[in-house]
């Protein structure tokens, strides 16, 4: 009984880490995706300055999620990673490109156009790889004898490309709404116009992915539409509708923070929907979280460390966002 409870707790911890990464790194990846649409000079400088104090700390949650998966659910890690190696390599290369470009853009102004392209391309590749990975996991991974039994390109399908595009659009929406909150003048007006179309695109992409997912497997269909569970799951699309209406209303009324909060809410509801679809599987339709879990003693040992590390991460992250809570100008926060 205790081992089962601890396994669920670790699934929740890793889910929280992944969601925290998507939320926090999503908007700065989104700014990178939007970078070519921003005017050279003040608009791009303001966008970069808005994420300068927090962008690297946001990626802490990626390490937490990946490391936690390896430690708490080693079997799932050993199956998912070989199934998505090309995507993981592309994502890491994209994050490296954008990280280097972020630093050198200020230190090497003579080649700034080159670093701007690297920042955009790295952000786009990282976001797209994350979305395709999600689609690859949802559509199913071929497992035999507790090992990946598929090929090098099994992850590639129309559905995984669809989820990749959806994540890129969603991240761009987060980036645009972040700029609405953090910038002023032409940058904010530009971001507000972009947010309207990206919000519509995100809702369309979310709707298409949600409509296709139940047809991937009968188990997905049953979780969403079988009685009496549908009485609970129907609340998710209802909440999405409420958030969408609030989002467009807040844009029209000129609010600055509310559009970003509603965009975050859409991602949170999408994450809840993902959990409804796949729980209790670590590898959908192949390996449950209990099958993939590390021994109870290992989970307990790691939990002691996590109970210290996670509050510390939350504390310094919260402090950083609090210190840099104001508007950003060309020279930095004020």
C-alpha positions in Angstrom: 0.0 0.0 0.0 2.8 2.4 0.9 4.8 1.7 -2.2 1.7 2.3 -4.4 1.1 5.7 -2.7 4.7 6.7 -3.1 4.6 5.7 -6.8 1.6 8.0 -7.3 3.3 10.7 -5.4 6.4 10.5 -7.6 4.2 10.5 -10.7 2.7 13.7 -9.4 6.1 15.3 -8.6 7.4 14.5 -12.1 4.1 15.8 -13.7 4.5 19.0 -11.7 8.1 19.4 -12.8 7.1 18.9 -16.5 4.2 21.3 -16.2 6.4 23.9 -14.5 8.9 23.6 -17.3 6.3 24.0 -20.0 4.8 27.1 -18.3 8.1 28.8 -17.4 10.3 27.9 -20.4 7.3 28.0 -22.7 7.0 31.8 -22.8 10.7 32.4 -23.3 10.8 29.8 -26.1 7.7 31.6 -27.4 9.6 34.9 -27.5 12.3 33.2 -29.5 9.7 31.8 -32.0 8.3 35.4 -32.3 11.7 37.0 -32.7 11.7 37.4 -36.5 8.3 39.3 -36.3 9.8 41.9 -33.8 11.4 45.0 -35.2 15.2 45.1 -35.2 16.4 47.3 -32.3 14.2 48.4 -29.4 11.5 45.7 -29.8 14.0 42.8 -29.9 16.1 44.3 -27.1 13.0 44.7 -24.8 11.9 41.1 -25.5 15.4 39.8 -24.6 15.6 41.9 -21.5 12.2 40.7 -20.3 13.5 37.1 -20.0 17.2 37.8 -19.2 16.9 37.4 -15.4 14.8 34.1 -15.5 15.4 32.2 -18.8 18.2 29.9 -17.5 16.5 29.2 -14.2 13.3 28.2 -16.0 15.2 25.2 -17.5 15.9 23.8 -14.0 12.5 22.1 -14.3 13.6 20.2 -17.4 16.5 18.7 -15.5 14.1 18.0 -12.6 11.6 16.2 -14.8 14.1 14.2 -16.8 16.2 13.3 -13.8 13.2 12.4 -11.8 11.9 10.2 -14.5 15.2 8.3 -14.7 15.4 7.9 -11.0 11.8 7.2 -10.1 10.6 5.3 -13.2 13.8 3.9 -14.8 11.9 1.4 -17.0 9.9 4.2 -18.6 13.0 6.3 -19.0 14.8 3.3 -20.7 11.8 2.9 -23.1 10.9 6.5 -23.9 14.5 7.8 -24.5 15.5 5.2 -27.2 12.1 5.8 -28.9 12.7 9.6 -29.1 16.5 9.9 -29.4 16.4 12.1 -32.5 13.9 14.4 -30.9 15.8 14.6 -27.7 19.0 15.4 -29.6 17.2 18.1 -31.6 15.7 19.6 -28.5 19.0 19.8 -26.7 20.8 21.2 -29.7 18.1 23.8 -30.0 18.4 24.8 -26.3 22.2 25.0 -26.7 21.9 27.2 -29.8 19.5 29.6 -28.2 21.5 29.7 -24.9 24.7 30.6 -26.8 22.9 33.1 -29.0 21.3 34.8 -25.9 24.7 35.5 -24.4 26.7 36.3 -27.6 24.0 38.6 -28.9 25.0 41.3 -26.4 28.8 40.5 -26.4 29.2 40.4 -30.2 27.0 43.1 -31.6 28.8 43.0 -35.0 27.2 39.6 -35.7 23.9 40.3 -33.9 21.8 39.3 -37.0 23.4 35.9 -36.9 22.8 35.4 -33.2 19.2 36.6 -33.7 18.7 33.8 -36.3 20.3 31.3 -34.0 18.0 32.4 -31.1 14.9 32.0 -33.3 16.0 28.7 -34.8 17.0 27.2 -31.5 13.7 28.2 -29.9 11.7 26.8 -32.8 13.5 23.5 -33.0 13.3 23.0 -29.2 9.6 23.7 -29.1 8.8 21.6 -32.1 10.8 18.7 -30.8 9.0 18.8 -27.5 5.6 18.8 -29.2 6.5 15.9 -31.5 7.8 13.9 -28.5 4.4 14.4 -26.9 2.6 13.1 -30.0 5.0 10.2 -30.2 4.3 9.1 -26.7 0.5 9.6 -27.1 0.3 7.5 -30.3 2.1 4.7 -28.6 5.6 3.2 -28.4 6.3 -0.4 -29.5 7.5 -2.3 -26.4 8.6 -5.9 -26.2 10.1 -7.6 -23.2 10.3 -4.3 -21.3 12.4 -2.6 -24.0 11.8 -0.4 -26.9 11.2 -2.6 -30.0 10.5 0.0 -32.6 12.6 1.7 -35.3 14.6 5.0 -35.5 11.7 6.9 -37.0 8.7 5.4 -35.4 8.0 8.7 -33.7 7.3 10.4 -37.1 3.6 10.5 -38.0 1.0 13.0 -39.1 -0.3 13.1 -35.5 3.2 13.8 -34.0 3.7 16.6 -36.5 0.3 18.0 -35.5 1.2 18.1 -31.8 4.6 19.6 -32.7 2.9 22.5 -34.6 0.4 22.9 -31.8 3.1 23.3 -29.2 4.9 25.8 -31.3 1.8 27.9 -31.7 1.0 27.6 -28.0 4.5 28.6 -26.9 4.3 31.6 -29.2 1.0 32.6 -27.5 2.7 32.4 -24.1 5.5 34.6 -25.5 3.2 37.2 -26.9 1.1 37.4 -23.7 4.3 37.7 -21.6 5.4 40.7 -23.8 2.0 42.3 -23.3 2.6 42.1 -19.5 6.2 43.1 -19.5 6.7 45.7 -22.3 5.4 49.1 -23.3 4.8 51.1 -26.4 5.2 49.6 -29.8 6.4 46.3 -28.4 3.2 45.8 -26.4 1.0 46.8 -29.2 2.7 44.4 -31.5 2.4 41.6 -28.9 -1.3 42.3 -28.4 -2.0 42.0 -32.1 0.0 38.8 -32.3 -1.7 37.3 -29.2 -5.1 37.6 -30.8 -4.2 35.5 -33.8 -2.0 33.1 -31.8 -4.9 32.6 -29.3 -7.2 31.7 -32.1 -4.5 29.4 -33.6 -3.9 27.7 -30.2 -7.6 27.0 -29.7 -7.9 25.5 -33.2 -4.8 23.4 -32.7 -6.0 22.3 -29.3 -9.4 21.4 -30.7 -7.9 19.3 -33.5 -5.5 17.4 -31.3 -8.3 16.8 -28.8 -10.6 15.6 -31.5 -8.0 13.2 -33.0 -6.6 11.7 -29.7 -9.6 9.6 -28.8 -9.3 7.8 -32.2 -5.7 6.7 -31.5 -6.9 4.0 -29.1 -10.2 2.8 -27.7 -8.9 3.4 -24.2 -8.6 7.1 -24.8 -12.1 7.1 -26.2 -13.4 5.3 -23.2 -11.7 7.7 -20.7 -13.3 10.7 -22.3 -16.7 9.6 -23.4 -17.8 6.5 -21.5 -20.4 7.0 -18.7 -20.2 8.0 -15.9 -16.7 9.4 -16.4 -17.8 11.8 -19.1 -19.7 13.8 -16.5 -16.3 14.6 -15.0 -14.2 14.9 -18.1 -16.7 17.2 -19.8 -15.7 19.9 -17.3 -12.3 20.2 -19.0 -13.6 21.5 -22.4 -16.1 23.6 -20.5 -13.3 25.3 -18.6 -11.3 25.7 -21.8 -14.2 27.6 -23.3 -14.5 29.8 -20.2 -10.7 30.6 -20.3 -10.9 31.3 -24.1 -13.7 33.8 -23.7 -11.9 35.4 -20.8 -8.7 35.6 -22.8 -10.2 37.4 -25.8 -12.3 39.7 -23.5 -9.1 40.6 -21.6 -7.3 41.4 -24.8 -10.1 43.6 -26.0 -10.3 45.5 -22.7 -6.6 46.2 -22.7 -5.6 44.1 -19.6 -1.9 43.3 -19.3 -1.6 40.4 -16.9 -4.9 38.5 -17.5 -4.1 37.4 -21.1 -0.9 35.7 -19.8 -2.8 34.1 -16.9 -5.5 32.8 -19.3 -2.9 31.4 -21.7 -1.3 29.6 -18.7 -4.7 28.3 -17.8 -5.2 26.8 -21.2 -1.9 25.0 -20.9 -2.8 23.7 -17.5 -6.1 22.4 -18.7 -4.4 20.7 -21.7 -2.0 19.1 -19.2 -5.0 17.9 -17.1 -6.5 16.5 -20.3 -3.3 14.7 -21.1 -3.3 13.2 -17.6 -6.9 12.0 -18.0 -5.9 10.2 -21.3 -2.8 8.4 -20.1 -3.0 7.7 -16.4 -1.9 5.3 -14.9 0.5 4.6 -17.8 4.1 5.8 -17.8 4.4 4.5 -21.4 0.8 4.6 -22.7 -0.9 1.3 -23.2 2.4 -0.6 -22.5 3.9 0.1 -19.0 2.0 1.4 -16.0 3.7 3.7 -13.4 3.8 0.8 -11.0 5.5 -1.5 -13.6 8.0 1.3 -14.3 8.6 2.4 -10.7 12.0 2.1 -8.9 12.0 0.1 -5.6 10.2 1.6 -2.7 13.4 2.2 -0.8 14.9 4.2 -3.7 11.7 6.2 -4.0 11.7 7.0 -0.3 15.4 8.0 -0.3 14.9 10.3 -3.3 11.8 11.8 -1.7 13.9 13.1 1.2 16.1 15.0 -1.2 13.2 16.2 -3.3 11.4 17.5 -0.2 14.4 19.9 0.3 15.3 20.7 -3.3 11.9 21.4 -4.7 11.0 24.1 -2.0 14.4 25.7 -2.6 13.8 25.8 -6.4 10.3 27.3 -5.8 11.7 29.8 -3.4 14.5 31.2 -5.6 12.3 31.1 -8.7 9.5 33.0 -6.9 12.1 35.5 -5.5 13.5 36.1 -9.0 10.1 36.8 -10.5 9.2 39.0 -7.6 12.3 41.1 -7.9 11.8 41.5 -11.7 8.1 42.0 -11.5 7.9 45.4 -13.2 8.1 46.6 -16.8 11.1 46.2 -18.9 12.7 48.9 -21.0 15.4 49.0 -23.6 18.1 49.1 -20.9 16.5 46.6 -18.6 13.9 46.4 -15.8 12.7 49.5 -14.1 
